[in-house]
Amino acid sequence: MRSAGSRPTPLASATATLERHQGEDRVVTWPRVPVSVAADEAWRRVLGPDGLGREGSVSGLKAGDPYGLTAASGDVFAGRVLVNDPPYEFAGTVEALPTGF
């Protein structure tokens, strides 16, 4: 069951767009991939040390909090949390990508 206080990602995306890119054209995609594991296991794999969370964590963060992750690949992601609803959704801005979300 999802937490009652989380904002849905589409609303957070629209809000971020209005705040950061008002008047600009916008293209949105929502890729979805079926998985054969439970949501908590998928979350652990994506945000764990072999995924996006080699260093850093989003555990306990709320909308508006800063986050920082270093992926297993060495890529660094940092910005502000838009939605953090484990084990279903995480969305945040990406400082290194001015239009990133």
RASULCOR-V968934 format. One record per backbone hydrogen bond with DSSP energy under -0.5 kcal/mol. NH is the residue of the N-H (numbers start at 1). CO is the residue of the C=O. If there is no record, write none. Layout:
NH,CO  NH,CO
//
This chain:
6,3  12,8  13,9  14,10  15,11  16,12  17,13  18,14  19,15  20,16  21,17  22,18  24,21  42,38  43,39  44,40  45,41  46,42  47,43  48,44  51,48  52,46  53,48  54,70  55,70  61,58  64,81  65,62  67,79  69,77  70,55  71,69  71,75  72,51  74,71  77,69  79,67  81,65  82,91  83,91  85,89  88,85  89,85  91,83  92,101  93,80  94,100  95,78  97,94  98,96  100,97
//
